[in-house]
Amino acid sequence: MNLVLVVVIGALTYGSRAISVVALPRPRGRLEHVLARMPAPIFASLAVLSLINADRSLVPLPVWTAALGALVTTPRRSLALALIGGVCGYLVGRVLTGTP
């Protein structure tokens, strides 16, 4: 994967979100309630998949602490904060395991 591809994918991801916020009306009623609860189950499924290897064994401690760090930040509903929490958790896990 090269830098141009990463930039294009990022532009498509965030561009489509920005356009939907500007162009589409805010959902109302029951649909709004369902959509408001959607990110938590999606995050949970991604988190669980990242904690188990392909051979069904558990991943190392730094990955667990990274997931915990990201999980702690989820009430703020900010992707940037979740990423920062994950990185901080990973670093804590590396210190705990003594990994340089």
C-alpha distance (Angstrom), angle and dihedral (degrees) to the residues before:
residue distance angle dihedral
M1 . . .
N2 3.79 . .
L3 3.79 132.8 .
V4 3.82 94.8 -103.1
L5 3.81 91.1 56.0
V6 3.81 92.0 48.8
V7 3.82 91.0 50.1
V8 3.83 92.0 48.3
I9 3.79 92.6 48.8
G10 3.81 90.9 47.5
A11 3.81 91.7 48.2
L12 3.81 91.4 50.2
T13 3.81 92.4 47.4
Y14 3.78 98.1 47.5
G15 3.81 94.8 31.8
S16 3.81 91.9 56.6
R17 3.80 90.5 48.2
A18 3.79 92.5 49.1
I19 3.80 92.3 48.5
S20 3.81 91.8 49.5
V21 3.81 91.3 51.1
V22 3.80 91.7 50.5
A23 3.81 101.0 37.1
L24 3.80 105.3 34.6
P25 3.82 124.3 68.7
R26 3.79 118.5 -117.3
P27 3.82 111.1 -93.2
R28 3.79 115.3 -112.1
G29 3.78 137.2 -153.7
R30 3.77 121.6 -5.8
L31 3.81 94.5 -3.1
E32 3.80 90.4 56.8
H33 3.81 89.9 50.8
V34 3.82 92.6 51.1
L35 3.80 93.6 46.2
A36 3.80 91.9 48.6
R37 3.81 90.0 58.8
M38 3.80 95.8 44.4
P39 3.85 102.1 86.8
A40 3.81 95.3 59.8
P41 3.84 96.4 58.6
I42 3.79 91.3 42.8
F43 3.81 91.2 51.1
A44 3.79 91.1 46.1
S45 3.80 92.6 53.1
L46 3.81 91.9 48.5
A47 3.80 91.3 46.9
V48 3.79 93.1 51.5
L49 3.80 91.9 48.6
S50 3.79 90.5 51.9
L51 3.83 92.2 53.6
I52 3.81 96.8 57.0
N53 3.81 126.2 64.6
A54 3.79 123.4 -137.7
D55 3.81 89.9 -100.1
R56 3.84 89.6 55.9
S57 3.78 93.7 -107.5
L58 3.79 122.6 129.6
V59 3.78 121.7 -99.0
P60 3.84 122.2 -117.8
L61 3.81 122.3 -77.3
P62 3.85 96.3 -100.4
V63 3.80 89.8 62.4
W64 3.81 90.6 50.4
T65 3.79 92.1 50.4
A66 3.82 90.0 46.7
A67 3.80 90.0 55.0
L68 3.80 90.0 47.1
G69 3.81 91.2 49.7
A70 3.80 90.8 51.9
L71 3.80 91.4 45.0
V72 3.80 91.7 54.4
T73 3.82 90.0 58.5
T74 3.82 97.6 47.5
P75 3.82 96.5 94.7
R76 3.82 87.1 68.2
R77 3.86 88.9 59.7
S78 3.80 92.1 -141.3
L79 3.79 122.1 134.9
A80 3.80 91.4 -158.3
L81 3.81 91.7 53.6
A82 3.81 91.1 46.8
L83 3.80 89.9 52.8
I84 3.80 91.7 48.6
G85 3.82 90.5 47.3
G86 3.79 90.1 50.1
V87 3.79 93.2 50.6
C88 3.81 91.4 47.4
G89 3.80 90.6 48.5
Y90 3.79 90.8 49.5
L91 3.80 91.2 51.8
V92 3.81 90.5 49.7
G93 3.80 89.1 51.1
R94 3.80 91.0 51.2
V95 3.81 90.8 51.4
L96 3.82 91.6 48.0
T97 3.80 92.3 51.6
G98 3.79 93.5 42.4
T99 3.80 92.1 -122.2
P100 3.84 111.8 155.2
